[in-house]
């Protein structure tokens, strides 16, 4: 189940809405990472675990036929990996991890957002659901991903802009 939510714009007298350099409220499209690394549900957990450090990403949207069906985080993968204190030898672990697919352990109920969503709402969604990433979906296709690092970069940018204008 994919849940996308973005409230329509409402007139708001709140002076604390982060704004872009043009003075408009920041939108997800202004901050998100475009073209995220995605994986199919048939990929092995071992391969997904290898992809993350290679691409320096910690969240992988899972796509089937181009549509979002789940997401996997580095934490999800760590939870299915055996403990370092296991009695299994390394050569015994690899075949087991190759058999376990991402589709068997991914998070299926994915919180998403849309490109035109206000950043304040998207960040509220991340905080409220305690997630570190929101896939950005448009016309049922993943067009980006909003991760906590993107949010921090936007915050820093807004703070620098405010300090220059003050």
HELIX and SHEET records of a PDB file:
HELIX    1   1 UNK A   28  UNK A   31  1                                   4    
HELIX    2   2 UNK A   45  UNK A   55  1                                  11    
HELIX    3   3 UNK A   74  UNK A   80  1                                   7    
HELIX    4   4 UNK A   90  UNK A   99  1                                  10    
HELIX    5   5 UNK A  102  UNK A  105  1                                   4    
HELIX    6   6 UNK A  119  UNK A  129  1                                  11    
HELIX    7   7 UNK A  148  UNK A  165  1                                  18    
SHEET    1   A 5 UNK A   2  UNK A   4  0                                        
SHEET    2   A 5 UNK A 110  UNK A 113  1                                        
SHEET    3   A 5 UNK A 133  UNK A 138  1                                        
SHEET    4   A 5 UNK A 141  UNK A 147 -1                                        
SHEET    5   A 5 UNK A  33  UNK A  34 -1                                        
SHEET    1   B 3 UNK A  38  UNK A  39  0                                        
SHEET    2   B 3 UNK A  59  UNK A  64  1                                        
SHEET    3   B 3 UNK A  67  UNK A  73 -1                                        
END                                                                             
